[in-house]
Amino acid sequence: MLPLKLSIEGLYSYQKKQIIDFTALTEAGLFGIFGAVGSGKSSVLEAIGFVLYGETERLNKTDKRSYNMLNLKSNQASIDFEFLNYEDRKFKFVANWNRKKKFDETTPLSRAAYEMIGQDWIPLDSTDATPIIGLSYDNFRRTIIIPQGKFKEFLELKGKDRSDMMKEIFHLHKYDLSAKVGILQSATKSSLDQLKGQLSGYETISNETIQLKVEEYQKASEILEKNKEIHKEVEAEFTVLTTLKSNFEEFEKRKAFLSELTLKKSEMDTLQAEVTQFETVEKAFRTNLTNLSQSNIALVNAKADYASTENHFKTIQETIGTNEKLLLELQPQFNNLELSKQMVLDLESIAKVLKLKSESKDFEDNIKTENDLIEAFSIKEKAEKNKLTAIQKEIADLKLKKTDTSILLAVGDWFTQHFFLQKSLTDSIENIKNEIEKITNFKTSFETLGLSPENWQEDLKSQNNVLEAKKTDLGTAKNKLLVAQELAKFSHSLHQGESCPLCGALEHPNPMQVTDVSHEISEIETSFIELAKQELFLKGIWDKAQKMQIEWSHSKSQLELFKKTKIDIEQKQENHLEQFVWTAFSPTDFASFEVQKNTQEQLEVNINSLEANEKTLRASLDKIIEEIKGHTINQNKIKSDLSALFGAIKNELSQVKVLIFNDYENKEVAVIESEKNALVANNTLVASEYKLISDTIEEDKKKAAVFKGRLDSQKELIEVITKQLKQTNDLINGLLETHQFDSIESVELILKKNIDVRTEMDKINQYIIQLGAAKTLVEELEKILSGQVFDKHSYEIKEQATKEANEALNVQIGIVATLESELTKMKKELDKKADLITQYVALESRATNLSTLSNMFSGAGFVNYVSGIYLQNLADVANVRFHRMTKNQLSLQINTSNEFEVIDYLNNGASRSVKTLSGGQGFQASLCLALALAESVQSLNKTNKNFFFIDEGFGTQDPESVAVVFETLQSLFKENRIVGIISHVTELQERIPRSINVIKDEDKGSEIYENWN
């Protein structure tokens, strides 16, 4: 990840918006963020972590995080961070939250993420930075943004925690196959269990059982064919008897039905006469009688409607007369309504004028108060200006006494390097002496073991080969004895006439005679144990000699290195002395330089103190000027408001048209408002009553017109119905004469029968058809049955025989079908059994292989093994720099628990815990590991550049170590590495090529300044 820009506002001490352009900083390769303790330096790193992950080390979600992170003088907080990820894609993360009306409550945190595509920021669905950066929050803090107290965390992590971290950074999860193998094992075991269960259901299925079933099926089929022939003969005879029985039964039934129809003939003739008469009367009279009845009813209804409408019309006429009288009485009040409304407006204006006159007194009091405040602040302004002039004069006098700071810094650097070279030379001489002593001690140690430092490996290998040859011979002898022992067991179990378990022979003429060899085998095993002890002893000597060989070789190389270093330091001392060009100081008198430097530092402290006081006074003076300005503006505004108020009074008085203002000047506003409200209520009542009565009269007149038209229509309708009644009566009288009826009553009596002509005629016609058909059928059956006789007893005997033949046939068909189905099923099950056995053998082999893999991957052992390789590679890369920083005294290694240890070459290469390192050494080791980790992450992500922040550690280093660390950090720029340092130590700033300063102001909060601008 490479940062581009960070914007902070309202976070912790950052009251106003501050922007850091990381592009200018990262171009230098090594940059710094400096400031006093508590200025807000570390908040920069916390802001980056918080906007990316929504997490912070300092506070958790239960600590009212949003409130505590919000600046107490700010009402909102925002963080805006732009960066390039390892794929060189540009992203922006934004976080915002606000303060609510209640001071200690805030809105929920709002986070958003964007990616630059083309020239536009496109919103992302998720605000999780883990997939974008490739690191979780915890590992982000361990490898990129390393906050206070966390720099040594990676170095001192426990084995499991570090392995988990390595898994995430280097994507080692792909080697954690135990879960996948477990799933496969479980699935395979489940499949095997299922196959076992399925195979248990096929134990009775074989080729032999199928053959038996085939034979059974063939026998049943032969019996079935015989049953079919018997059934066919019996069924033919029974069919002939069934037909004869059916014909006799049908003849008797038809004879009875014909007799029944003959008895109904007279009844049907009478019905036919009635239907004919009803049909004639209905066609002639039904419609006319219905019309007569309907016309009579319509006439009665029309007369009733006419009477009702006439009553309504009279009532409406009376109501109109009453309302017109009321409207006439209300007319005078309605005519004066406009004058009354103007009086209401006059009363409103008078009330406003009285209120405005009351407000003008408050404005005049406020103008006097503001004038008093302006005079008081003017006196304070004059006093503060006098103090500021005095402090400025004192600062100018002190600055005239200052010496050029660059000369003091240059001389100080010269002395620092001078002392460093002196100490380095002393250390080199001491190191040469120590290494010579170590080499002598190593030779003595080899001689003590009876070995030569040059040929010890050949000697020990020769001894080990002798032991291996002895082991081979003992193994051969043991195998022969074990074979003889096993053959003896078979020999004792041989009996004449029984087969040999090895060759199968039934005769055993010369069985093998073997003695007990248990004692010889026990002796050989004892010899094996003795050889193993000798091998272990030789291995101990080998390990010890190998360790001494490594340390002896290391000491020889160290001796040569220290000699070369001594020569280089002596040459550097000569060159360094030639660089001392300051005549005001002596290269041998460091004490006088320290005195002058301390004097200048105290002078600088005094100037800074006075400048701080000057800044405070200026701020105080600015506040006073702002107060004067504010009160002057307030005073002018009040005067302007008073003028506007007088204008409003004049405008309102001009609006009074009917009433006289002097008549109301001494009245209370409430009395005037009451009078106005009463007048408004009366005006509203008059207007509404007048409108209501007018609208009612208009509506009633419309209703009266409607009822008048309705009366005329109803009168015409009565005349039309009366005419229709006369015409219908004349027509009915003519029909009575035509059809020879005495009266309408005799016609109505016939119509009351209400005969369904069509239904009754259908019934009569159907009777005639049935009667003819019955006679014909009886005659035909008499011809068919002539000369034939039906014997019921013979029929019942044949019926029973047919039933029994049917039952026998059906039973045999069921038997054959069942056998056929069972045979088909057994054949399919045999094929299925063969397929299941094939599957079971394959799965059993797979289960064995998976068990081997499970043992290999259990307990994350394989992942820990791979993690150990990665850690060892990190340690090897880190040791290149760690050796140089510690002058080849220390190196890092990984123990069997995947934890870091230190090899101390000043103590015979002994290993010890990294927790025993001093603060400075721990910082050096952590820095080297962080650089190695950054290189590995860069290589993994294929990025051109990578960077990380350090927020601690430099205060633990001596000047010499600081020089080595800075030399290492500066060299990183050539390797495309970028390092940011956060510190309160101002001396470090002089060594950093580019940096920013964080300065905390009591009023403005923390502000960021670029030192190169």
Steps between C-alpha positions, in 0.01 A plus 500: 500500500627851414321800664420802282298746710343518847245756618405525874242725666348489850704193609660516848714819503436581129234768528522642148554314172863395443634338179818290464636458147680165527614522137760765589606303810535157338711638215782551754496129597555583870271758662390600849208637700626704796338686785485537876348232723120516469506710181310236298776320306375149575144607417610509134563123506185437703293696245632281214420176684158628611383614155620173338370249758270691738724385788744673738736373768435786740122453538249224441129526413392491868712810583263749328764501228336751266453754783850460645669521157308819410681830577322675788479825303371333181151390401612259231792274415618378159791291367577475126786268392624429145755226418627252240469131583740218403331478156573874440122571514394830657251493789343752740347422842285759683369505861260760651299550820333805665414625845130496591313777689592324824874570534611147600299324227612447139353359182609146396828472310451522121769339283519481119754366249571601138726396213633738235388364162592734216452847649211410734476367855272194480337385832584146620246259648715422806708716735724206600861592413633146561460367142623832352821520707544125554535530880265483799497788751729318747758412233471847345618637838786250510637556150399844361364737765693407815360707792653569839553186708451265202837513320641195684172306484598292195837417656347382832181333372441141612548224243130442424416873473798560272408198286146640465646834393731331247201303368313820422790707360647225281166326424611174668138393551536301178734264690246446781340192347396322820139626482465401134651158569268463802197580281616248241564241774156555649336480158698186412417330833135592457506357147668179625241462777221551249654241265534253788135552586397459136711184454348345812167504318644292213641207701235252365553605136720264287502316165383178674188661657412655163524157326260346756257784442513441117406131543209591729374753243505242215290246698240764591470605131418140393218478757364835378463374140296197616268723708439724197374204285257376772365852554436548126278183471290573814450867409360410146231267645402751768462780241229300311297445822537866605357622165194268530433614860521863396246456214235331726539771766466779239176342354324495842608859570364631164161326544453667843596843361245469208217424749593809705486729190158364389345596838609871459331561157169665625695730738723618216199576269339729767833682552533564127151673489585732797833600352341590165234728670762673723729569203214670304389725793854599591583614147183715478473660852828475705675810361192728497403415860858570616497842322166585666631424850823698445313807369274508808802486735685770303196733518480469882878568541494802265216667697687445832824652361310806374350568847844467674675736254226760544554504882880548465452791256276689746748450792797643300296809398432575868872462598611744226261768635636465859872525395439809283363683809815408705734619222322836487557550878882416468566727196597825693774319700632334181522840323730638784734195492790667304512793746515256791788306336704822463447568874654156569809596291529835684490325839778258385725792391436690827594187705824458297598866553455468879716182505778660287513808727550267799788316319681830414583554872688162512703594189617827661611314818702248288678780310623649831621154626705436181660847524617429859657167391687663207659755735609226749664281230681803349678554834609130504626527139734786586649311800563178294673698221744649753587149633551367144742783411713422809525126422588565132790724609628232741488230226696723257771559763540124568519411127798740460690280753443171302778311321446336159315173585630322190862536624409352841315211333791432265756504785269281712471247215881503465552419869224229488676331210840549670387322818331234295824427312697493826259251657488294181881473498505391865226245435684364195822448697306327778311285245829392332637394838179306583490318166867391526424360846189319367697335216759372750224364726329321207825314409533388864136378503557287188811344653300420816257297287791322337425657162684712248334830406576425133404126472248439779212430255687213322595342834143502635353378169744204503393403855133533400551271193642227726186522718271482193680183376448336839131592494461346151658172611282484813188570291577214259555256785180612673292450183627144459414416860150651463434293184611184678278588794192541275572175310517320833143608575376347170705184556334432838151540349550236223291177521486208256202523262454876559611762242814704564410875547803596284509249208166311536661148507314227695813293582791628714782240490787711648364794706756764597655467848576850647639587843388809704684815375340755737820542701711573187240760381508667845880525487487660153245758622728582794785553250275732298435712812871521570571609141224765526667642811834516316329674206338752737837565663663554158213734399556706816869533417411587137248773607748646745784495247277644229396788728865565587592485130234764418612724786869449413436593135289795612776618736765480223283702262419743782872541577573595139201733498604672825858550371368655181257712704787627721699615197192671351426680829860629532480635144160660576650669812774663291252620240258620768770711673576675171131604478520713823504857350347713781767730647275611787513145643768237567466133396646400836286733716149357499418654843521864377279408203243346739495822711436721197242256365312492833507882513348520151240237589394697809486814285277313254276382787461860622419626150246222451340583835475869412368421153237276659402789730495730196271257321272481805486882524427530129219248536363692801526831310325345198220384726459851649494660153245241392288582808510876420416428138215269603345748746531786245320287241232413759454869590462603133258214439284605799492860372403377156227280652368802700477712183316216327262478798412875476438454128267209574302716749457775239389243240241344732352844593456576129285184471236631753199621284183506714602518867706776677833383659482753790177337620693172559852629593454448875312170476656158570589288196295210643186723513551602137557134397178401679300773323648395165419132559136580590466706183654224288261243651195717426613564140550130444155417644316760282679389183439130562129542592433720196667252267324201662149652462567617140631158400198327664245720312678434168508126562129488603399687181682238293318221687158670448564515123585129499179404688286718263636312198445168674128580566440572130665171395303293753166650382575401138590145613160447674315596179706253289443203740119565510483485119696170493255340754199571279665345191597179690143446638348532150741238361427243777117527451540423129710186579236370747236506224735334248593205729146471649589572866240648740741717698862579576475291821446174301811583294706572811385167652652310205820708508545428873580136411829633368572191291849457348375427146832392358587266788155337503498450120847342517367268770198397285715443188753295695217278633377427146856407386564275804170315448581416134859395579388268787254315275768447228769372745267248669408354162870463397601324828208251462642397159863461638406287804262275315591132581779587760513414879721658774623262786606712801679210682724423200583871472610525867727189469673648190530842669687348800737310267583822309568690823743235627687493163533884515639493853755230416617694192535832689694338785748343256539826304588676831756231586672527158500885510648502851774253402581701185524827702720335766730355232542840328564669836761238602691547171507878550610459863782267393629767259460764772691282748794464259506880447488565880791261561708686237417833666579364848849379396579843344374691807691275738823581315411872507432484878847353560665779298295770677599359839867543400431861392307571822796395712723723289279815524361459857543780752599751224840333507562544130401870513728555800778326309453731197463800734832402662670505159362848428606621847852360453523680165387822674764447769771443236406823318472694829844371618676675209414836659489380863861375476612840376304692765634284789857485360464127432428428865139377466279315252144365494387139461172300521459230766287185473194692631524754216613770746791740454821451697827696507843343436757688709847464339663675796388203714619206285198520268251413777132558421263696728151653494443822306341636819853528647595765241543856623258767384739618231588147383131408493431803282779401262377141474139613448608751234700235309206256515257771388723580201530128414122459533443803274732350237315168515159669474626709206628190326172318570282785372738592213491871593760751383501691829411424860512695823438484872477739797702480823352680802764429766843370582756765409516634852648164610805526266842646579653741241707224340197269462289785367763562233493132395119487499477816292758372257285187461178699455658738248625207290141375466418774246721325245298182564164675441421491873333795674512550876313757707625586852293660777692654789511786748884506494584819307865397437374227266333758278835633389589157356169449313499634142129593507252531789195674640448660842184463711446803726214511748340841558268551798241681289539349153596145597771297323634643172736343244795688345731382219866558587611523136257786431 
